[in-house]
């Protein structure tokens, strides 16, 4: 299964309440997001706060998605 299909499947399961899938999505996003944010902030604690808040917002937004693929 390619990465995009895997992520779409995780989103489907997370939207149905599967906590393990939600945790896996957060894990997949965390490191890439952390790297991206750190490049802009150059500050570990600020990066950690931004990543945490962004992942929290991601979790809240899953229920509002019109399409799992988007």
C-alpha positions in Angstrom: 0.0 0.0 0.0 1.5 3.4 -0.9 1.9 6.1 1.6 -1.1 8.2 0.4 -3.5 5.3 0.5 -2.2 4.3 3.9 -2.8 7.8 5.2 -6.3 8.0 3.7 -7.1 4.7 5.4 -5.8 6.0 8.7 -8.0 9.1 8.3 -11.1 7.0 7.7 -10.5 4.9 10.8 -9.6 7.9 12.9 -12.9 9.6 11.9 -14.7 6.5 13.1 -13.1 6.8 16.5 -10.1 4.6 16.2 -7.6 6.1 18.6 -4.7 4.1 17.4 -5.2 5.4 13.9 -5.3 9.0 15.2 -2.1 8.4 17.1 -0.4 7.0 14.0 -1.5 10.1 12.0 0.0 12.4 14.6 3.2 10.4 14.7 3.5 10.6 10.9 2.9 14.3 10.9 4.9 15.2 14.0 8.5 14.9 12.7 7.9 16.5 9.3 6.0 19.3 11.0 8.7 19.7 13.7 11.4 20.0 11.1 9.5 22.6 9.1 8.6 24.7 12.2 12.1 24.5 13.7 13.5 26.0 10.5 11.3 29.0 10.9 11.7 29.5 14.7 15.2 28.1 15.5 13.9 27.6 19.0 13.1 24.2 20.5 10.5 25.2 23.1 8.5 27.4 20.6 8.7 24.6 18.0 7.3 22.1 20.5 4.5 24.4 21.4 3.5 25.1 17.8 3.7 21.4 16.8 1.6 20.4 19.8 -1.1 23.0 19.0 -1.1 22.2 15.3 -1.6 18.5 16.0 -4.4 19.3 18.4 -6.1 21.4 15.7 -5.5 18.6 13.2 -7.4 16.2 15.5 -10.3 18.6 15.8 -10.5 19.2 12.1 -10.8 15.5 11.2 -14.5 15.5 11.9 -15.0 18.4 9.6 -13.4 17.0 6.5 -15.7 16.6 3.5 -13.4 14.0 1.9 -10.9 11.7 3.5 -8.6 12.2 0.6 -8.3 15.9 1.1 
